[in-house]
Amino acid sequence: MPLRKPALDPETLAELSLLGERYGVDFTRPIVNLFRRDAPARLEQLHKAVVSDDFEGTERAAHSLRGSAAQVGAMRLASLGRYVETRPTGHTTQSLRRWIPVLENELNRVLAALPGDAPEVPSTPASRRTRVLVADDEPHISLFLSSVLGAEGYDTREAATEARIMDEVASFHPDLLLLDWFLTDTTAPDIMGRLDGTVNRPAVVVLSSRAQDSSLLRQLDKHGLTACLPKPIGPRALVQALRDAGFGARTC
């Protein structure tokens, strides 16, 4: 019988460690600690959505669990989450109930394999630099993107809802809005539509797993899209894409 693969991909955590050494920032601890707190709650949300035959809730919870699992290198858990999220043709939401114990077992394997919890080092307040508002309703993704950009020299804040985005645009005055296509209560086109005509409107870079979809890009182009980047995106590719768009981490 073939051996089961390890719960964690060691290369993923090694890459986070090397990235932290490069920037002088500990990425691994906050991302692992957030996964420990967040993943069990996401799985509980998924269980409730499946039992109640809530298609949208199932899709969103599975998507969130998949993304957070991939972030820490839990590739089998991420694959299981993707399976539930995409749901094979002909399957009802409730027919996925048998996968919940499988997900629970795999999550337990991942939690047991993760590095131990540890206190996080507080960040140093930023001076006036290129301001980026990171808008994503997945806490692990917001944390990762903000950490990468902050270590590179950007001044960042985070928002997860439409109201918070608009508040931060008005108070933080970001130079750039790094915007996920889907948020809990809105979408990128809706946010960009609200920003049209606002004073000091930030440039907008959208993150989407369908970044090459021409129909999606047309929806965004009419609102003055700066760029659409693939999701997930690596830290180096993200920083380079922002520089290519004219948003280096300049200081003032």
Summary of the structure (lengths in Angstrom):
residues: 252
radius of gyration: 18.8
end to end distance: 61.5
largest distance: 64.0
contacts: 774
relative contact order: 0.11
helix: 55%
strand: 12%
